[in-house]
């Protein structure tokens, strides 16, 4: 009798256990379905990129090349020079003002140091390192990126000798451009242009402030003293830019032929945004919210470039709402993120608001001069925004009611990168040295003249007019790119399409770094 009761209790226990197990399984299924539904709504948990994963070799190779171009563009006494056909140059730059402005970067295929685009180059390079330094490190490119950045910020420290004085240009295009010679042998005068309290230049002062503020974050852990120096200069320059307002293009008309500014409001917002990230001083955050309606062009998507920083600012401020929940109610920041979303929707090919400025091959093109700048910058911002969304576990973006996955932004970024690397109707890579077919006649003085040639100002045109490919390969140089009809003429006199620039390459570094592998976005850049 007792044995039968024991058996009965055993079967009863198993039955209860099965019921409990079934309930657990049903609960798990319900939770999974709920999370999937939340993900479909754009707010649920979901796959988040973890630590750097598998390496995509094509993007890793392109990243290494794109950073190499900065070594080619360096001025000054070269240290650990890796470019066999480059040597010391510009050693007396700044001497007329008793300054050492020998470092810095030559802008493009000439030998001018234009401070405005150089500062943008440094800001974008800093941003790329801050967001994707772990991915750079996986392929051994973090140190080269930081070294090129420091070479540039060293120059800016010297170019800012006092609070309201900033030297913004070394060299005169009217002297430099009629010559075709190597930087190592140039003998023309190298005059300086500066801005000060009497001749302000808000946009270039603010962009330089952004460069130094962002770079201060890059070096904060590895060199705190250097970081503090950069931040001090950034604060001074922002105050100068904001309190002594005036366009450098208006006050210094000779700059209009090369880097003419269309306004300084975007640079003020951009600099204040970077200073907030560097300091977490709410004064700078209050600045961007207070002046947003004045300068931010809310609701109107723009293209990110050396002249217009609005789209970059909107994406940069969006990261605050993605990752700093205590700012979610901050007045004004929502308009920045809404406009950043509008920028993203304009890039997605199937979006109702997709830009029509696209080639048949899918490349975003808005200008026939240096066309790839906007292609690369758009792709870089799309990668960033996608990573912000995925790390925040927001998987969908709505474009006028049509839903797209965050991963589709990354797909767009890859499509632009792949086009640039050779997946296009021309079968040509626009990064020098990448792939089997790339530009051989780029508009670049140093690349076109043999390193052992002795030339003056004019006789170097023998090499400009040569029908032979450039004797020196400017590895990593991103040229201007194709026209909308997807044609490209590889010739030295084709400045529109075939001249590389440092700011294009900074954007390329950011794009390739974002694609070389995957990892979570940092919750804070500080």
Backbone torsions as a table, in degrees:
resi	resn	phi	psi	omega
1	UNK	NA	-47.6	178.4
2	UNK	-63.2	-34.9	-179.7
3	UNK	-66.3	-38.8	179.8
4	UNK	-66.4	-39.0	177.5
5	UNK	-63.0	-39.6	-179.7
6	UNK	-63.9	-42.6	178.7
7	UNK	-63.6	-40.8	-179.4
8	UNK	-62.3	-45.1	178.8
9	UNK	-63.7	-34.0	179.4
10	UNK	-64.2	-46.5	178.8
11	UNK	-64.6	-37.0	179.3
12	UNK	-63.8	-41.2	179.1
13	UNK	-62.4	-43.1	178.4
14	UNK	-63.0	-39.8	-179.7
15	UNK	-62.2	-45.0	179.0
16	UNK	-62.9	-40.8	-179.9
17	UNK	-61.9	-40.0	178.9
18	UNK	-65.1	-39.6	178.6
19	UNK	-63.0	-44.5	179.1
20	UNK	-62.0	-43.9	179.9
21	UNK	-61.2	-42.9	178.6
22	UNK	-62.7	-39.7	179.1
23	UNK	-63.8	-40.5	178.8
24	UNK	-63.3	-44.5	-179.7
25	UNK	-61.7	-44.6	179.1
26	UNK	-62.2	-39.0	179.3
27	UNK	-64.2	-42.1	179.4
28	UNK	-63.7	-45.1	179.3
29	UNK	-60.3	-43.2	179.8
30	UNK	-61.7	-44.5	-179.9
31	UNK	-62.5	-43.3	179.6
32	UNK	-61.6	-45.7	179.8
33	UNK	-63.5	-37.8	179.3
34	UNK	-64.1	-42.5	179.8
35	UNK	-67.2	-37.6	177.9
36	UNK	-64.1	-40.3	179.2
37	UNK	-65.2	-43.1	177.7
38	UNK	-60.3	-40.4	178.8
39	UNK	-62.8	-40.7	178.4
40	UNK	-62.6	-32.1	179.0
41	UNK	-79.5	-9.5	176.9
42	UNK	96.6	5.6	-173.4
43	UNK	-126.2	2.6	-171.7
44	UNK	-93.6	172.6	173.9
45	UNK	-70.3	157.1	179.7
46	UNK	-176.1	-172.8	-176.8
47	UNK	-61.4	130.0	178.4
48	UNK	-117.5	131.9	176.3
49	UNK	-56.8	131.7	-179.3
50	UNK	-95.5	-145.7	175.3
51	UNK	-61.7	162.8	-179.1
52	UNK	-49.0	132.7	-177.0
53	UNK	-103.7	-142.1	-177.9
54	UNK	-65.0	144.8	-177.8
55	UNK	-88.2	134.1	171.5
56	UNK	-94.0	109.1	-169.6
57	UNK	-61.1	-37.8	-176.0
58	UNK	-64.7	-38.2	179.0
59	UNK	-75.4	-33.2	176.7
60	UNK	-64.0	-43.3	178.5
61	UNK	-64.2	-41.8	-179.9
62	UNK	-66.8	-37.1	177.6
63	UNK	-62.8	-46.3	-179.9
64	UNK	-60.2	-43.0	178.8
65	UNK	-65.5	-43.6	-175.7
66	UNK	-63.0	-33.0	177.2
67	UNK	-74.9	-27.7	-179.9
68	UNK	-64.0	-28.6	-178.5
69	UNK	-62.5	-30.2	179.0
70	UNK	-65.6	-33.3	175.0
71	UNK	-64.6	-34.6	179.5
72	UNK	-68.0	-30.7	-173.6
73	UNK	-92.7	0.1	-175.2
74	UNK	-71.0	139.6	171.3
75	UNK	-106.3	158.2	174.2
76	UNK	107.5	-167.3	178.2
77	UNK	-81.2	104.4	-172.0
78	UNK	-72.4	136.4	179.8
79	UNK	-112.8	130.4	-179.3
80	UNK	51.2	52.0	-176.1
81	UNK	-65.4	123.1	-177.7
82	UNK	-100.3	-4.6	-176.7
83	UNK	-105.0	111.9	-171.3
84	UNK	-62.0	-29.4	-175.3
85	UNK	-97.9	7.3	175.0
86	UNK	-108.3	150.2	177.1
87	UNK	-145.1	-170.7	-179.4
88	UNK	-65.3	145.3	-179.8
89	UNK	-161.0	161.0	176.6
90	UNK	60.9	27.7	-172.9
91	UNK	-67.4	-22.7	-179.9
92	UNK	-101.6	7.5	179.2
93	UNK	-58.2	131.1	180.0
94	UNK	93.3	-8.8	-173.7
95	UNK	-63.0	-29.3	-179.1
96	UNK	-66.8	-17.8	176.2
97	UNK	-111.8	14.5	-178.0
98	UNK	58.0	38.2	177.4
99	UNK	-122.0	155.0	173.8
100	UNK	-101.1	95.1	177.9
101	UNK	-109.1	35.5	-175.3
102	UNK	-73.7	-27.7	-179.2
103	UNK	-79.4	-161.2	-176.3
104	UNK	93.3	-173.5	-174.7
105	UNK	-124.8	136.6	168.8
106	UNK	-69.0	139.4	-168.4
107	UNK	-64.1	-46.7	-171.2
108	UNK	-152.4	-123.4	178.6
109	UNK	-88.5	2.8	178.1
110	UNK	-110.7	-164.1	-174.7
111	UNK	-124.8	30.6	176.6
112	UNK	-92.9	143.8	170.8
113	UNK	-104.8	98.0	177.8
114	UNK	-89.4	115.0	-173.3
115	UNK	-65.9	-33.9	-176.1
116	UNK	-64.2	-57.1	178.3
117	UNK	-70.4	-27.2	177.4
118	UNK	-65.6	-38.3	177.9
119	UNK	-65.5	-40.8	176.1
120	UNK	-61.0	-41.7	176.7
121	UNK	-55.0	-47.0	-178.3
122	UNK	-66.6	-39.3	180.0
123	UNK	-64.0	-45.7	-179.2
124	UNK	-67.1	-38.5	177.8
125	UNK	-63.5	-41.8	176.3
126	UNK	-61.3	-48.2	-179.1
127	UNK	-57.9	-42.4	179.9
128	UNK	-61.9	-43.2	180.0
129	UNK	-66.4	-43.5	-178.2
130	UNK	-63.5	-40.1	-177.6
131	UNK	-82.4	-37.3	-169.7
132	UNK	-127.4	23.8	179.4
133	UNK	-60.1	-36.6	179.0
134	UNK	-64.5	-35.8	179.6
135	UNK	-74.9	-36.0	172.8
136	UNK	-60.5	-41.7	-175.2
137	UNK	-64.4	-34.9	-179.6
138	UNK	-59.8	-31.0	-179.5
139	UNK	-109.9	22.6	172.9
140	UNK	61.1	36.1	-179.6
141	UNK	-116.8	2.0	180.0
142	UNK	-68.0	-46.2	-179.3
143	UNK	-63.0	-45.0	175.3
144	UNK	-59.3	-37.6	179.5
145	UNK	-65.6	-44.9	179.9
146	UNK	-66.6	-35.4	179.8
147	UNK	-66.8	-42.6	177.7
148	UNK	-65.9	-37.7	177.2
149	UNK	-62.8	-45.5	-177.3
150	UNK	-65.8	-35.5	176.9
151	UNK	-58.4	-35.9	-178.8
152	UNK	-78.3	-45.0	-179.3
153	UNK	-70.6	-28.2	171.8
154	UNK	-56.3	-42.7	178.5
155	UNK	-62.0	-44.9	-177.3
156	UNK	-65.7	-35.1	176.7
157	UNK	-60.4	-44.7	179.7
158	UNK	-69.8	-30.6	-177.5
159	UNK	-77.5	-5.7	-179.3
160	UNK	-119.6	74.2	-172.8
161	UNK	-74.6	-20.9	177.3
162	UNK	-150.7	167.9	-169.6
163	UNK	-49.1	-49.1	-172.9
164	UNK	-110.9	32.0	176.0
165	UNK	-133.3	127.3	177.4
166	UNK	-140.9	124.0	176.0
167	UNK	-83.5	122.9	-168.1
168	UNK	-112.5	-3.4	179.3
169	UNK	-158.5	138.4	172.9
170	UNK	-122.8	122.2	-178.5
171	UNK	101.4	158.1	-178.0
172	UNK	-122.5	117.5	-179.8
173	UNK	-55.7	-29.4	179.8
174	UNK	-69.4	-22.7	175.8
175	UNK	-93.9	-40.4	-173.8
176	UNK	-75.4	-46.7	-170.7
177	UNK	-68.5	-29.7	176.0
178	UNK	-71.5	-7.7	179.6
179	UNK	-103.7	149.6	172.7
180	UNK	-127.8	93.8	-174.8
181	UNK	-148.6	163.6	178.2
182	UNK	-74.8	149.0	179.4
183	UNK	-62.0	-28.0	-178.6
184	UNK	-67.7	-22.1	-175.5
185	UNK	-115.5	5.8	-176.9
186	UNK	-67.3	139.9	-176.4
187	UNK	-124.6	0.3	-179.5
188	UNK	-69.8	162.0	178.6
189	UNK	-65.6	147.2	-177.9
190	UNK	-121.5	71.0	-178.2
191	UNK	-67.0	160.6	-177.6
192	UNK	-112.2	149.7	170.8
193	UNK	-122.7	135.1	179.0
194	UNK	-130.7	160.8	168.1
195	UNK	-114.0	150.2	177.9
196	UNK	-154.1	-170.1	-176.1
197	UNK	-62.3	-30.7	179.8
198	UNK	-84.2	-27.6	179.4
199	UNK	-129.3	76.3	-174.8
200	UNK	-73.7	160.2	176.2
201	UNK	-147.7	81.1	-170.4
202	UNK	-57.3	-44.4	-174.6
203	UNK	-64.1	-41.7	-178.1
204	UNK	-76.5	-33.7	175.4
205	UNK	-65.3	-42.7	-179.3
206	UNK	-68.8	-40.8	178.6
207	UNK	-64.3	-38.8	177.5
208	UNK	-67.1	-35.0	174.2
209	UNK	-61.8	-43.0	178.1
210	UNK	-61.6	-42.3	179.9
211	UNK	-60.7	-44.8	-175.3
212	UNK	-76.8	-33.0	176.3
213	UNK	-66.6	-46.5	-179.9
214	UNK	-66.0	-39.8	179.0
215	UNK	-67.0	-30.3	178.0
216	UNK	-61.5	-32.1	176.6
217	UNK	-70.4	-37.5	-179.5
218	UNK	-61.5	-40.9	-173.7
219	UNK	-99.8	8.3	-173.7
220	UNK	-59.3	-42.9	-178.1
221	UNK	-85.6	-40.1	-174.5
222	UNK	-78.6	-28.6	-179.2
223	UNK	-151.5	79.4	-175.1
224	UNK	-58.1	-36.4	-178.7
225	UNK	-66.4	-44.5	178.1
226	UNK	-63.4	-41.2	178.1
227	UNK	-59.6	-43.7	-179.8
228	UNK	-64.7	-36.9	177.1
229	UNK	-63.1	-45.1	178.8
230	UNK	-61.5	-43.0	-178.2
231	UNK	-66.4	-37.1	177.1
232	UNK	-61.0	-46.5	178.3
233	UNK	-63.5	-39.7	-179.0
234	UNK	-61.3	-45.1	179.7
235	UNK	-63.4	-43.6	179.9
236	UNK	-63.0	-43.2	-178.0
237	UNK	-67.8	-37.5	177.6
238	UNK	-64.8	-43.3	177.7
239	UNK	-60.7	-42.7	177.1
240	UNK	-60.3	-47.7	-178.0
241	UNK	-61.1	-40.7	-173.3
242	UNK	-83.1	-36.3	-175.6
243	UNK	-87.0	-23.0	178.3
244	UNK	-117.0	68.3	-173.2
245	UNK	-74.9	141.2	177.2
246	UNK	170.3	140.9	-178.4
247	UNK	-78.5	133.1	179.2
248	UNK	-68.0	-28.5	178.5
249	UNK	-67.8	-31.6	178.1
250	UNK	-79.9	-43.3	-175.9
251	UNK	-77.9	-23.3	179.4
252	UNK	-129.5	80.2	-171.7
253	UNK	-57.1	-26.1	-176.7
254	UNK	-66.4	-14.7	178.7
255	UNK	-81.7	-11.2	-172.2
256	UNK	-65.4	-27.8	-177.0
257	UNK	-73.4	-15.1	-173.6
258	UNK	-121.7	-58.5	179.4
259	UNK	-128.7	69.7	-179.9
260	UNK	-75.2	130.4	-179.6
261	UNK	-90.1	141.5	177.3
262	UNK	-96.1	5.7	178.8
263	UNK	150.6	159.1	-175.7
264	UNK	-111.2	-4.2	-178.3
265	UNK	-60.2	-39.9	-179.1
266	UNK	-64.5	-39.3	179.5
267	UNK	-66.6	-36.0	177.9
268	UNK	-63.5	-43.9	178.3
269	UNK	-66.4	-41.3	179.9
270	UNK	-61.7	-47.2	-179.4
271	UNK	-66.1	-43.7	179.0
272	UNK	-62.3	-37.1	178.4
273	UNK	-63.0	-43.8	179.8
274	UNK	-69.9	-35.8	177.8
275	UNK	-67.3	-33.6	174.9
276	UNK	-65.1	-44.9	179.2
277	UNK	-61.7	-35.5	-177.1
278	UNK	-78.0	-27.8	-173.0
279	UNK	-118.2	-24.4	-170.4
280	UNK	56.6	27.5	174.4
281	UNK	-82.2	117.0	-174.7
282	UNK	-62.7	-16.4	177.7
283	UNK	-56.7	-40.1	-178.3
284	UNK	-74.3	-34.0	176.7
285	UNK	-68.2	-40.9	176.6
286	UNK	-61.6	-32.8	-179.7
287	UNK	-63.1	-46.0	-176.9
288	UNK	-71.2	-30.0	177.7
289	UNK	-76.8	-36.6	-179.9
290	UNK	-67.9	-39.1	-173.8
291	UNK	-101.1	8.2	-178.5
292	UNK	-60.3	-48.6	-178.6
293	UNK	-64.4	-27.4	-179.2
294	UNK	-77.0	-38.3	-169.3
295	UNK	-121.3	-20.5	-164.5
296	UNK	-84.9	-11.0	179.5
297	UNK	52.8	49.6	-177.6
298	UNK	-55.6	137.9	177.2
299	UNK	83.7	-3.7	-179.1
300	UNK	-118.2	97.9	-179.2
301	UNK	-59.6	141.4	-179.9
302	UNK	-129.5	172.6	178.9
303	UNK	-102.2	133.3	-177.3
304	UNK	-79.5	126.4	-177.7
305	UNK	-158.0	179.0	178.2
306	UNK	-61.2	-22.8	-177.8
307	UNK	-97.2	-31.9	-174.5
308	UNK	-123.5	114.0	-174.8
309	UNK	-102.5	5.2	-171.8
310	UNK	-61.1	-48.3	-178.3
311	UNK	-62.0	-40.2	176.7
312	UNK	-63.0	-42.3	178.8
313	UNK	-62.7	-42.3	-178.5
314	UNK	-64.9	-39.7	177.4
315	UNK	-69.8	-42.9	-179.6
316	UNK	-61.6	-42.6	178.5
317	UNK	-73.0	-26.0	176.2
318	UNK	-60.9	-35.9	-177.4
319	UNK	-61.0	-27.4	177.2
320	UNK	-64.5	-42.4	179.7
321	UNK	-72.8	-28.7	176.9
322	UNK	-69.5	-39.6	-167.3
323	UNK	-116.5	-18.5	-179.9
324	UNK	-110.7	90.9	-173.1
325	UNK	-63.1	-25.1	179.3
326	UNK	-70.3	-10.8	178.3
327	UNK	-102.0	2.4	-173.2
328	UNK	-58.9	-26.4	179.5
329	UNK	-99.6	9.7	-176.9
330	UNK	-63.5	125.7	-178.5
331	UNK	-64.8	128.1	175.1
332	UNK	99.7	-30.6	-178.0
333	UNK	-67.6	-31.7	179.8
334	UNK	-60.0	-34.7	178.8
335	UNK	-66.8	-33.5	176.5
336	UNK	-66.3	-44.4	-179.7
337	UNK	-69.0	-37.9	177.9
338	UNK	-60.1	-40.5	179.7
339	UNK	-71.8	-35.5	175.0
340	UNK	-61.1	-40.1	176.6
341	UNK	-63.0	-38.5	177.9
342	UNK	-64.0	-36.7	175.5
343	UNK	-61.3	-46.2	-179.0
344	UNK	-62.8	-42.6	179.9
345	UNK	-63.1	-32.5	177.3
346	UNK	-68.3	-21.3	-177.9
347	UNK	-88.4	-31.3	-177.8
348	UNK	-67.0	121.3	-171.8
349	UNK	-58.9	-31.0	-176.4
350	UNK	-99.3	7.9	179.7
351	UNK	-72.2	147.4	176.2
352	UNK	-60.2	-23.5	-178.8
353	UNK	-108.2	20.0	-177.3
354	UNK	-59.2	138.5	176.2
355	UNK	-64.8	143.4	176.4
356	UNK	-92.5	0.0	179.7
357	UNK	-81.5	70.8	-175.0
358	UNK	-140.9	143.2	174.4
359	UNK	-77.9	167.5	177.5
360	UNK	-61.2	-26.9	179.2
361	UNK	-83.1	-0.2	174.4
362	UNK	97.0	5.3	-179.7
363	UNK	-83.2	129.8	174.6
364	UNK	-70.1	125.3	-178.0
365	UNK	-140.6	124.7	179.9
366	UNK	-125.4	-2.0	-179.8
367	UNK	-148.6	149.2	176.6
368	UNK	-92.0	-3.4	176.9
369	UNK	-110.9	119.0	-178.9
370	UNK	54.2	53.3	-170.8
371	UNK	-62.0	-32.0	-173.0
372	UNK	-72.6	-12.7	179.2
373	UNK	-56.7	-49.9	-178.6
374	UNK	-70.9	-32.6	177.8
375	UNK	-61.4	-47.8	-177.0
376	UNK	-72.1	-42.0	-178.6
377	UNK	-64.7	-40.4	178.3
378	UNK	-62.4	-43.0	-179.7
379	UNK	-66.0	-39.7	177.8
380	UNK	-61.3	-47.7	179.4
381	UNK	-64.6	-36.5	178.8
382	UNK	-64.4	-40.7	176.9
383	UNK	-62.3	-45.7	179.1
384	UNK	-58.8	-51.0	-176.0
385	UNK	-63.5	-39.1	177.3
386	UNK	-61.7	-43.9	-179.7
387	UNK	-67.7	-36.9	175.3
388	UNK	-60.1	-45.5	-178.5
389	UNK	-63.4	-48.3	-175.9
390	UNK	-66.0	-39.8	178.5
391	UNK	-65.9	-32.3	177.7
392	UNK	-83.9	0.4	-178.8
393	UNK	62.1	38.1	171.5
394	UNK	-111.6	115.8	-167.2
395	UNK	-105.9	-7.1	-175.7
396	UNK	-132.4	149.8	174.5
397	UNK	-129.8	135.7	-178.4
398	UNK	-100.2	127.8	177.7
399	UNK	-118.2	100.4	-176.7
400	UNK	51.9	41.0	176.8
401	UNK	91.2	-13.8	177.5
402	UNK	-94.1	131.7	-172.9
403	UNK	-95.3	135.1	176.6
404	UNK	-127.8	150.5	177.2
405	UNK	-79.4	149.4	175.7
406	UNK	-60.1	-32.6	-179.6
407	UNK	-66.7	-20.3	177.9
408	UNK	-70.3	-25.9	173.4
409	UNK	-67.3	-39.8	176.8
410	UNK	-66.4	-37.9	176.8
411	UNK	-61.1	-40.9	176.5
412	UNK	-60.8	-45.6	179.9
413	UNK	-59.3	-42.6	178.5
414	UNK	-63.7	-37.6	-178.9
415	UNK	-63.1	-38.1	178.2
416	UNK	-70.6	-42.4	178.7
417	UNK	-61.7	-44.8	-178.2
418	UNK	-65.5	-38.7	176.8
419	UNK	-60.2	-46.4	-178.1
420	UNK	-63.7	-32.3	-177.5
421	UNK	-88.4	2.4	172.1
422	UNK	128.9	-7.7	179.4
423	UNK	-87.0	76.0	-174.9
424	UNK	-150.5	167.1	-176.8
425	UNK	-59.9	-22.1	179.6
426	UNK	-86.9	-12.7	-177.6
427	UNK	63.2	28.9	-173.5
428	UNK	-121.0	136.2	169.4
429	UNK	-83.0	140.3	177.5
430	UNK	-100.5	9.8	173.0
431	UNK	-106.0	116.5	-175.4
432	UNK	-61.1	127.6	178.6
433	UNK	93.3	-7.5	179.5
434	UNK	-98.1	127.4	178.4
435	UNK	79.5	-173.1	-177.4
436	UNK	-87.6	-26.4	-177.2
437	UNK	-124.8	116.6	-179.9
438	UNK	-152.1	165.4	-176.8
439	UNK	-60.5	132.4	-179.0
440	UNK	-109.4	-9.1	-174.7
441	UNK	-124.8	43.3	-174.4
442	UNK	-63.8	152.2	179.6
443	UNK	-78.3	89.4	-175.3
444	UNK	-156.6	115.7	-174.1
445	UNK	-58.5	-51.6	-176.4
446	UNK	-62.4	-37.0	-179.0
447	UNK	-72.0	-27.4	-172.0
448	UNK	-89.9	-13.8	-176.4
449	UNK	-110.6	128.7	178.8
450	UNK	-55.3	143.5	-175.9
451	UNK	-63.8	-26.0	-178.7
452	UNK	-96.5	7.1	-179.2
453	UNK	-79.4	144.1	175.6
454	UNK	-109.3	109.4	-177.5
455	UNK	-131.4	157.3	171.0
456	UNK	-103.0	-157.9	-177.0
457	UNK	-63.0	-44.8	-170.1
458	UNK	-100.5	-34.2	-174.7
459	UNK	-71.5	-10.5	173.9
460	UNK	-67.7	-16.5	177.9
461	UNK	-65.1	-12.6	171.5
462	UNK	-56.2	-38.6	-178.8
463	UNK	-83.3	-31.1	174.4
464	UNK	-60.4	-40.3	-176.4
465	UNK	-88.4	-2.2	-178.0
466	UNK	-64.4	145.4	176.2
467	UNK	-88.4	-2.0	179.4
468	UNK	-86.1	149.8	176.4
469	UNK	-60.2	159.1	177.7
470	UNK	-55.4	133.4	-179.1
471	UNK	-70.9	-24.2	180.0
472	UNK	-112.6	127.6	-178.1
473	UNK	-87.9	119.1	179.0
474	UNK	-84.3	72.9	-174.8
475	UNK	-52.6	132.6	174.6
476	UNK	90.3	-11.0	-177.9
477	UNK	-64.4	124.7	173.3
478	UNK	-92.7	116.4	-177.9
479	UNK	-80.8	178.2	-176.5
480	UNK	-64.0	-36.3	173.7
481	UNK	102.2	-175.4	-171.2
482	UNK	-79.5	166.6	170.5
483	UNK	-82.8	173.2	-178.8
484	UNK	-60.5	-31.2	178.5
485	UNK	-82.7	10.6	175.8
486	UNK	59.8	49.3	170.1
487	UNK	-119.0	152.7	-179.5
488	UNK	-150.3	130.7	179.1
489	UNK	-111.6	115.7	-178.4
490	UNK	-85.5	91.2	-178.2
491	UNK	-149.0	147.4	-177.9
492	UNK	-65.6	-28.4	-178.6
493	UNK	-84.7	1.2	-178.8
494	UNK	-93.1	75.5	-175.3
495	UNK	-65.1	-36.7	-178.1
496	UNK	-58.1	-42.3	-172.1
497	UNK	-104.6	-22.7	-164.4
498	UNK	-123.4	20.6	174.8
499	UNK	-108.2	129.1	177.0
500	UNK	-83.8	159.9	176.8
501	UNK	-139.9	153.5	-179.6
502	UNK	-68.5	-35.1	-177.5
503	UNK	-71.5	-33.6	172.1
504	UNK	-59.4	-42.8	-177.4
505	UNK	-69.4	-32.8	175.9
506	UNK	-62.0	-43.2	177.0
507	UNK	-64.3	-37.8	178.5
508	UNK	-64.7	-39.6	175.8
509	UNK	-58.4	-45.8	179.0
510	UNK	-61.2	-44.8	-178.5
511	UNK	-64.2	-50.2	-177.4
512	UNK	-66.4	-34.2	177.1
513	UNK	-63.7	-35.7	-178.5
514	UNK	-71.8	-23.4	-174.1
515	UNK	-104.3	-12.5	-173.3
516	UNK	-63.8	-28.2	173.5
517	UNK	-163.7	-168.4	177.7
518	UNK	-124.8	147.8	173.1
519	UNK	-160.3	165.1	178.6
520	UNK	-68.8	146.6	172.7
521	UNK	-72.7	146.7	177.6
522	UNK	-67.3	140.8	178.6
523	UNK	-69.8	-30.7	179.0
524	UNK	-143.3	142.7	177.5
525	UNK	-85.5	-11.3	-175.4
526	UNK	-78.7	NA	NA
